[in-house]
Each structure stands twice: as structure tokens, then as C-alpha cells.
Amino acid sequence: MRNLIIAGLILIVASCNNNSISEFTDVKVKEVKQVGSYTYLFVKAKGHAYWIAVPTMDAAPGDSYHYLGGMWMTDFYSQELDKTFDKVLFLESIFAGTSSSGQGSQVSIDPGIMQAPHGASTSHGGKVDVEKSKIEVEAAEGALSLADLFSDPTAYEGKSIRVTGEVVKYNEAIMSLNWIHIQDGTEFEGKFDLTATSSESFKVGSVVTIEGVLALNKDFGYGYSYEVLLEQTTAVE
């Protein structure tokens, strides 16, 4: 899920809601925080002050911008800032100047680096930002090793599979789901960490067998993209 909007966009995020905004919103920057792949802007608009987050861009207090749409996240934790935002608006694009002067030019940002929350640290171009743990976990009966899974993921796309491994990272309530990183000590061509989503809770350090449906090239938007993702995951007793 590199560190995220979020991000990641991995996070952490207690809830996330899409806002449909039909008109441009003009904002003036009051404060700027640059961290990793993100730029956080504390802005004021129509008497309201709040944080917005965009992929890295140049900005300074006093700058004016306008935007359309966006995605709100509440109780969003940024690991890099060690700060929990009551709410923050994630944007894929933002325009210089005010909307009254015309749409203006889009600020040069790269939506592809928007990260997601996995502790505000899973990567969201689908790259793993966790280190390989020195563990050896034997696959339970009927379970795949991660090496076998990553060697031919297309063979399991859309199918229910089981894997056994250690929970090396866990984040709750991101997009109403819990996010798990599983490793078993095996790897294929540098791929050793499986991301899974679940409505169940897990503990870091626990060895579990989980079952879920394998999705490939899953894109949630706003930088949440995964080449391999195990969904609807449950723990197998």
C-alpha cells in the first residue's frame, strides 16, 4: 500500500467519504507541510479552515488555488508527521489562482505517487514499503506459499485462496476496511509481501491462515492501486 496518502494514500483512517462538488472551491494557503511524496496545505475557504493533501508540489503561505471534487478522510493519521488530522481532503489535481479568473493552469503534480494509508505507509502504486521479515512460516494444508502465488497470480485471479503467514503490518478502518500485510519467508522475483483487506481484526506478529478472493490490478483511485490484493479476507480456524 513508500509512505501514503495516503498512501497513500496507506494512513489511521477511521472513515472515508466521497464528496461530490459541482463548483470550484477557492482557497488561500495558510501553512505548508512537505513530507515524502505529499504536500499538506492548511487552507482557508469561505471562512472555513481545513487541510488538503496532494502529491508533492511547490506551495507557500499566501498562495491561492482552486479545485474541484476530492475525497474526504476523517481521523487520518500521517506517520511522517506523527499527526492525526480530524479531516483532510485528498486531491488528484489543483489549479493555481482563483476560479473567478478562469480555470487557470493545473499545478504540476503526479497523481501516481499519491499514497494510501497503510500506516500512512503502504504504498500505493502497489509497491511494498515494508522490509522482508526473517521468518519461516510453513503453509497450512490447502494454503499457497507466497512464492507460488506471486510466481503465477493470474492462475488464481477471482478465485478463493488460502495463505499462511505472519502479520507484519496492520492498519484499521481505511475505506471501511482493515488492511493486512502477510509474509511467510518465501518470495518470487523480489515479491514477498501480500496485502489483504478484511472486516476482521488482526494482530501484528501473529501467524495466521487467511482465506480471500484474489484481485489483480485493483485500483481504488486516488493512488490506491495494487497489482495483487486479497479481498474479503477471513481468518481460517
C-alpha positions as CSV (number, residue, x, y, z in Angstrom):
1,M,0.0,0.0,0.0
2,R,6.8,4.2,0.3
3,N,4.9,6.2,2.8
4,L,1.0,7.3,1.8
5,I,-1.8,9.3,1.0
6,I,-2.3,8.4,1.6
7,A,-0.9,6.1,0.8
8,G,-1.1,6.5,0.3
9,L,-2.5,7.3,0.0
10,I,-1.7,3.8,3.4
11,L,-3.0,6.1,6.9
12,I,-5.1,5.8,10.6
13,V,-8.3,6.5,8.7
14,A,-11.5,5.9,10.6
15,S,-13.7,6.7,7.7
16,C,-13.6,7.9,4.2
17,N,-16.4,9.6,2.2
18,N,-16.6,10.8,-1.4
19,N,-17.8,14.4,-1.8
20,S,-19.4,15.4,-5.0
21,I,-18.7,19.1,-5.6
22,S,-20.2,20.7,-8.6
23,E,-18.4,24.1,-8.3
24,F,-14.8,25.1,-7.9
25,T,-13.6,26.0,-4.4
26,D,-11.2,28.8,-4.0
27,V,-8.7,28.5,-1.2
28,K,-5.8,30.5,0.2
29,V,-2.8,28.7,1.8
30,K,-2.1,29.4,5.4
31,E,0.5,26.7,6.2
32,V,2.5,24.1,4.2
33,K,4.0,20.8,5.3
34,Q,6.2,18.9,2.9
35,V,6.6,15.2,3.7
36,G,7.9,12.5,1.5
37,S,5.6,12.2,-1.5
38,Y,2.9,14.6,-0.2
39,T,2.3,18.2,0.3
40,Y,-0.2,19.1,3.0
41,L,-1.8,22.5,2.7
42,F,-3.7,24.2,5.5
43,V,-6.1,26.4,3.7
44,K,-9.0,28.8,4.3
45,A,-12.1,29.0,2.1
46,K,-15.3,30.9,2.7
47,G,-14.5,31.3,6.4
48,H,-13.6,27.6,6.9
49,A,-10.1,26.4,7.5
50,Y,-9.0,22.8,6.8
51,W,-6.2,20.6,5.5
52,I,-5.9,19.3,1.9
53,A,-3.3,16.8,0.6
54,V,-1.9,16.5,-2.9
55,P,1.1,14.7,-4.4
56,T,4.3,16.8,-4.0
57,M,4.1,20.3,-5.3
58,D,5.7,23.7,-4.6
59,A,3.5,25.9,-2.5
60,A,3.9,28.7,0.1
61,P,1.6,30.6,2.5
62,G,-0.4,33.2,0.8
63,D,-0.7,31.2,-2.5
64,S,-4.2,30.9,-4.0
65,Y,-5.6,27.8,-5.6
66,H,-8.9,26.3,-6.6
67,Y,-10.0,22.7,-7.0
68,L,-13.0,20.6,-7.9
69,G,-14.1,17.4,-6.1
70,G,-11.8,15.4,-3.9
71,M,-12.1,12.7,-1.2
72,W,-12.5,13.5,2.5
73,M,-10.9,11.3,5.1
74,T,-11.5,11.7,8.8
75,D,-9.2,10.8,11.7
76,F,-6.4,10.4,9.2
77,Y,-3.0,9.5,10.7
78,S,0.2,10.6,9.0
79,Q,3.1,8.6,10.2
80,E,5.6,11.0,8.7
81,L,4.1,14.0,10.6
82,D,3.1,11.9,13.6
83,K,-0.2,13.8,13.4
84,T,-3.8,12.8,13.2
85,F,-6.0,15.1,11.1
86,D,-9.6,15.5,12.2
87,K,-10.3,15.5,8.5
88,V,-8.2,16.0,5.3
89,L,-9.3,16.4,1.7
90,F,-7.3,14.4,-0.8
91,L,-7.0,15.9,-4.3
92,E,-5.6,14.5,-7.5
93,S,-5.4,17.9,-9.1
94,I,-5.4,21.6,-8.1
95,F,-5.2,24.8,-10.1
96,A,-3.3,28.0,-9.5
97,G,-5.1,31.2,-8.9
98,T,-8.8,31.7,-8.2
99,S,-11.7,30.3,-10.2
100,S,-13.1,33.8,-10.8
101,S,-10.1,34.5,-13.0
102,G,-10.7,31.4,-15.1
103,Q,-9.8,27.8,-14.6
104,G,-6.1,28.6,-14.5
105,S,-3.2,26.2,-15.0
106,Q,-3.1,22.9,-13.3
107,V,-0.3,22.6,-10.8
108,S,2.3,20.1,-11.8
109,I,1.7,17.1,-9.6
110,D,1.9,13.4,-10.1
111,P,-1.3,11.5,-9.0
112,G,0.6,8.2,-9.4
113,I,2.6,8.9,-6.2
114,M,-0.5,9.5,-4.1
115,Q,-0.2,7.0,-1.3
116,A,-2.5,5.4,0.9
117,P,-2.7,4.7,4.4
118,H,-1.1,1.5,5.4
119,G,0.0,3.3,8.4
120,A,0.3,6.1,6.1
121,S,2.8,3.9,4.7
122,T,1.7,1.3,2.3
123,S,2.4,2.2,-0.9
124,H,0.2,3.0,-3.3
125,G,1.5,2.4,-6.6
126,G,1.1,-1.0,-5.2
127,K,4.7,-1.2,-4.1
128,V,5.5,-2.7,-0.7
129,D,7.2,-0.3,1.7
130,V,7.8,-2.9,4.4
131,E,11.0,-4.8,4.8
132,K,11.2,-8.6,4.4
133,S,11.0,-10.2,7.8
134,K,13.4,-13.0,8.8
135,I,10.6,-15.6,9.3
136,E,9.8,-19.1,8.0
137,V,6.2,-20.0,8.1
138,E,5.0,-23.3,6.8
139,A,1.9,-23.2,4.7
140,A,-1.2,-24.9,6.3
141,E,-2.9,-27.7,4.4
142,G,-4.5,-26.3,1.3
143,A,-2.7,-22.9,1.6
144,L,-0.3,-21.4,-1.0
145,S,3.1,-20.1,-0.3
146,L,3.6,-16.5,-1.3
147,A,6.3,-17.6,-3.7
148,D,3.8,-19.9,-5.5
149,L,1.2,-17.1,-5.5
150,F,3.5,-14.4,-6.9
151,S,5.0,-16.8,-9.5
152,D,1.7,-17.0,-11.3
153,P,-1.0,-14.8,-9.8
154,T,-3.2,-14.8,-12.9
155,A,-3.9,-18.5,-12.2
156,Y,-5.7,-17.5,-9.1
157,E,-7.4,-14.3,-10.2
158,G,-11.0,-14.2,-9.0
159,K,-10.6,-17.4,-7.0
160,S,-10.8,-18.1,-3.3
161,I,-7.3,-19.0,-2.0
162,R,-5.6,-19.5,1.4
163,V,-2.2,-18.4,2.5
164,T,-0.4,-18.8,5.8
165,G,1.9,-16.1,7.1
166,E,2.9,-13.7,9.8
167,V,1.1,-10.3,10.1
168,V,3.9,-7.8,9.7
169,K,1.8,-4.7,9.3
170,Y,-1.9,-3.9,10.2
171,N,-4.0,-0.8,9.8
172,E,-7.6,-0.4,10.7
173,A,-10.6,1.4,9.1
174,I,-9.1,2.6,5.9
175,M,-12.0,3.0,3.4
176,S,-14.1,1.0,6.0
177,L,-11.7,-2.0,5.7
178,N,-8.8,-3.3,7.8
179,W,-5.5,-3.7,5.8
180,I,-3.1,-6.6,6.5
181,H,0.4,-7.3,5.3
182,I,1.4,-11.0,5.3
183,Q,4.8,-12.6,4.8
184,D,5.8,-16.3,5.1
185,G,9.5,-16.0,4.3
186,T,9.2,-17.0,0.7
187,E,9.5,-14.8,-2.3
188,F,9.4,-14.6,-6.1
189,E,11.4,-12.1,-8.0
190,G,11.5,-9.8,-5.1
191,K,7.8,-10.0,-4.2
192,F,7.4,-11.3,-0.7
193,D,4.6,-9.3,0.9
194,L,0.9,-9.8,0.3
195,T,-1.7,-7.1,1.1
196,A,-5.1,-8.2,2.2
197,T,-8.3,-6.4,3.2
198,S,-10.7,-7.7,5.8
199,S,-13.6,-6.7,8.1
200,E,-11.9,-8.8,10.8
201,S,-9.2,-7.6,13.2
202,F,-5.6,-9.0,13.3
203,K,-2.6,-8.5,15.4
204,V,0.9,-7.7,14.2
205,G,3.2,-10.7,15.0
206,S,0.5,-13.3,14.9
207,V,0.8,-16.3,12.5
208,V,-2.5,-16.8,10.7
209,T,-4.0,-18.7,7.8
210,I,-6.4,-16.4,5.9
211,E,-8.8,-17.0,3.0
212,G,-10.0,-14.5,0.5
213,V,-10.6,-13.7,-3.2
214,L,-7.6,-12.7,-5.2
215,A,-7.9,-9.5,-7.2
216,L,-5.3,-8.2,-9.7
217,N,-4.5,-4.7,-10.7
218,K,-7.0,-3.3,-8.2
219,D,-7.4,0.4,-8.4
220,F,-9.4,2.3,-5.8
221,G,-8.5,5.7,-7.3
222,Y,-6.5,8.4,-5.5
223,G,-3.3,6.4,-5.7
224,Y,-4.7,3.2,-4.1
225,S,-3.5,0.7,-6.6
226,Y,-2.4,-2.9,-6.1
227,E,-1.0,-5.5,-8.5
228,V,-2.1,-8.3,-6.2
229,L,-4.7,-7.9,-3.4
230,L,-6.5,-10.5,-1.3
231,E,-10.0,-9.3,-0.6
232,Q,-13.0,-10.4,1.6
233,T,-10.3,-11.9,3.8
234,T,-11.2,-14.0,6.8
235,A,-9.1,-15.9,9.3
236,V,-9.3,-19.7,9.0
237,E,-9.7,-21.5,12.3
